[in-house]
Amino acid sequence: MYTLYLAKGTSALAAHILLEEIGATYETQELSIPDQDHQAPEYLAINPRGRVPALQTSGGVLTENPAILAYLAQAHPDTGLAPADPFAFARAQSFCMYLAATMHPAFAHKLRGARFADDPDAIDAMKQKVPDNMAECAQLIEDHLLRGPWAMGEEFSYCDPYLFLVHRWLGANGIDTADYPKIHAHMLAMKERPSVKKVMAEHGL
Ligand SMILES: N[C@@H](CCC(=O)N[C@@H](CS)C(=O)NCC(=O)O)C(=O)O
């Protein structure tokens, strides 16, 4: 039994979709970021970083999308959602880490610039730069990282729910995924999956 701490429409979507994909028994605890639930003492006791997602497991709490996603896949080996081969697994992690360490923080500069600078002009300049950075990340994914049709090639994996966030990060910056045919096809294929339909509806998307 897992508990996923999430806020609707955030990067917690990925773990939520993966929980559905593996058929896990889980419950969700919804937090409101506008209401600052993620900074409440009760939640900081679960995740001192004050971010979603967090996943309560039988072994303790996990945070950070790549760790949560890889754990869920490896904890349910029958699903075949994590490569068993060490090199293939490292490539999958490389993919997820690019999203977590480069693209997601670049996206965060849109709303969270005050974490990186105090000068309002600098914050605004960072915000203006976000669409360019999103486009650059998308091009790299399109040209080098997304093998197609799924993130890692022919087999659906734990990386795919995470890649699904990319079209949301692009759309939030006025970028049409149709400019990136492989990302666009991936988004459409994801939207056909029952897990995605269910979770999107629950998130009101
Ligand atoms: N590196 C973290 C980032 C998590 C993160 O920033 N989550 C956002 C929602 S997508 C959040 O909690 N935002 C609230 C805030 O920044 O205060 C991960 O990949 O799990």
The ligand as a Gaussian input file, in Angstrom:
#p B3LYP/6-31G(d) Opt

LIG

0 1
 N       13.143000      17.784000      -8.089000
 C       11.801000      17.572000      -7.608000
 C       10.955000      18.780000      -7.959000
 C        9.608000      18.711000      -7.313000
 C        8.862000      20.015000      -7.508000
 O        9.460000      21.096000      -7.677000
 N        7.547000      19.917000      -7.459000
 C        6.720000      21.091000      -7.619000
 C        5.424000      20.722000      -8.300000
 S        5.747000      20.208000      -9.959000
 C        6.424000      21.692000      -6.273000
 O        6.311000      20.985000      -5.282000
 N        6.293000      23.018000      -6.243000
 C        6.009000      23.736000      -5.052000
 C        7.081000      24.750000      -4.791000
 O        8.005000      24.880000      -5.605000
 O        7.007000      25.424000      -3.758000
 C       11.236000      16.288000      -8.197000
 O       11.580000      15.961000      -9.326000
 O       10.453000      15.584000      -7.517000

